[in-house]
């Protein structure tokens, strides 16, 4: 796998940790299979990372179920099993975009686990730095229909030019009423021990985490999107699972979880 795909294994291991809790914020029928099949490739998560990831996952789950869109696009879908684990309306078509080798690995796990999607799932193997809009449209995506877009844990791995191209493409493919959920990290936690530790583990997997300096919410607002922002500690409180006391509030608050709607 490419290095950035290996980070998907790491995230899946944290979802498996969350799924084993009696007070879990989500369940993932694929996560344990990921860990069992690739344990030797997955570094241990730093303290608090699984709790952070549980809140982020729940945020995106809530977003997509409340988006009221019959067309959902998950950019850099990774190894998440939303197509299988969420109670989708019958008419939803969900497009998963990610690197071909990662989606092939995921397909094997899905087949072994005999999972059945609760929606119409369409897999689009593509590098998001390539011509993914054409590939998405060829797979049956309709730009004339309002869409719910998800970019979970993606923007932090993109350079500023790549990030701008992605946002340009999303805007060009979106009808009024479309919604977009994404997260990005500011520079407020630069140098914090928890962030330095996490970045070292990501780089140890061969990936490069590019901390977001320019605020994508400002770009979207300038292009007709109305944006609202939440932070992980406040969401954890709202979900009834406050973050553990040992977690650094400054590091946890550095990630902005955003929802946007196109007028």
Buried (B, 14 or more C-beta within 10 A) or exposed (E): BEBBBBBBBBBBBBBBBBBEEEEBBBBBBBBBBBBEBBEEEBBEBBEBBBBBBBBBBBBBBBBBBEBEBBBBBBBBBBBBBBBBBBEBEEEBBBBBBBBBEBBEBBEEBBEEBEBEBBBBBBBBBBBBEEEBBEBBEEBEBEBEBBBBBBBBBBBBBBEEEBBBBBBEBBBEBBBEBBBBBBBBBBEEBEEBEBBEBBBEBBEEBEBEBBBBEEBBBEBBEEBEBEBEEBBBBBBBEBBEBBBEEEBBBEBBBBBBBBBBBBE
